[in-house]
Amino acid sequence: MSAVLDRLLDALGLRRKELLVTFDAAVYARVAARLNAAGVPHRDTITPTGRNTRRSGSFGALGERADLSTEFQIFVTPAHWPAARKALRGEE
């Protein structure tokens, strides 16, 4: 059953590989812009991870860097992996 599911996911283009994980919004924006400019389809996931996302009733914590409290992930399908690598390397 697993092989059938694997083939179906590949055929529908639903299987994705993680291209980038970062907590830096500038890096995420730069990579997403390069992929968009190259026409590489991708899926993004943005996950808040800071203290103010929890139901604790407080906003932030001593020593916590608010600019690094969000995780950014970019995924591409295996078929688009070579094009994504070229886009990030600046190749035509």
Secondary structure as the mmCIF struct_conf table of DSSP 4:
data_model
#
loop_
_struct_conf.conf_type_id
_struct_conf.id
_struct_conf.beg_label_comp_id
_struct_conf.beg_label_asym_id
_struct_conf.beg_label_seq_id
_struct_conf.end_label_comp_id
_struct_conf.end_label_asym_id
_struct_conf.end_label_seq_id
HELX_RH_AL_P HELX_RH_AL_P1 SER A 2 LEU A 12
TURN_TY1_P TURN_TY1_P1 GLY A 13 GLY A 13
STRN STRN1 LYS A 17 THR A 22
BEND BEND1 PHE A 23 PHE A 23
HELX_RH_AL_P HELX_RH_AL_P2 ALA A 25 ALA A 38
TURN_TY1_P TURN_TY1_P2 GLY A 39 GLY A 39
STRN STRN2 ARG A 43 PRO A 48
BEND BEND2 GLY A 50 GLY A 50
HELX_RH_3T_P HELX_RH_3T_P1 ARG A 51 THR A 53
BEND BEND3 ARG A 54 ARG A 54
TURN_TY1_P TURN_TY1_P3 ARG A 55 SER A 56
BEND BEND4 GLY A 57 GLY A 57
TURN_TY1_P TURN_TY1_P4 LEU A 62 GLY A 63
HELX_RH_3T_P HELX_RH_3T_P2 ALA A 66 LEU A 68
BEND BEND5 SER A 69 SER A 69
STRN STRN3 THR A 70 VAL A 76
HELX_RH_3T_P HELX_RH_3T_P3 PRO A 78 HIS A 80
HELX_RH_AL_P HELX_RH_AL_P3 TRP A 81 ARG A 89
TURN_TY1_P TURN_TY1_P5 GLY A 90 GLY A 90
#
